[in-house]
Amino acid sequence: MPDRVQIDIPLLLIGLLLSATLIAFLAGVFPYPFGFFILCFAMLGRILQLHSRK
């Protein structure tokens, strides 16, 4: 287990935007979760980029 865990800021930001989009959709603010797929692909791309660095 690593001694210190580093937080990836772009991945955290994408995750926050994704959750805000889903919360707004479930609250009825948006009729369709705008950007949901774009944010999912951005998160997947970032995770794959982080794995390829190791």
C-alpha positions in Angstrom: 0.0 0.0 0.0 1.5 3.4 -0.9 2.5 5.7 1.9 0.9 8.7 0.3 -2.1 8.8 -2.0 -2.1 11.5 -4.6 -5.4 12.9 -5.8 -5.7 13.4 -9.6 -7.4 16.9 -9.9 -8.7 16.4 -13.4 -10.3 13.1 -12.6 -11.8 14.5 -9.4 -13.2 17.4 -11.4 -14.7 15.1 -14.0 -16.3 13.0 -11.3 -17.8 16.1 -9.6 -19.2 17.3 -12.9 -20.6 13.9 -13.7 -22.4 13.7 -10.3 -23.7 17.2 -10.6 -25.2 16.3 -14.0 -26.9 13.2 -12.7 -28.2 15.0 -9.6 -29.6 17.8 -11.8 -31.2 15.2 -14.1 -32.8 13.3 -11.2 -34.0 16.6 -9.6 -35.8 17.4 -12.8 -33.7 20.4 -13.8 -32.7 18.8 -17.1 -35.0 16.7 -19.2 -31.9 14.7 -20.4 -28.6 14.5 -18.7 -26.6 16.8 -21.0 -23.0 15.8 -21.3 -23.3 12.5 -19.5 -21.7 10.5 -22.2 -19.0 13.1 -22.8 -18.1 13.1 -19.2 -18.1 9.3 -19.0 -15.7 9.1 -22.0 -13.5 11.9 -20.5 -13.4 9.9 -17.2 -12.6 6.7 -19.0 -9.9 8.4 -21.1 -8.3 9.9 -18.0 -8.3 6.6 -16.2 -6.7 4.9 -19.2 -4.1 7.6 -19.4 -3.2 7.2 -15.8 -2.9 3.4 -16.1 -0.7 3.7 -19.2 1.8 5.9 -17.2 2.5 3.1 -14.7 
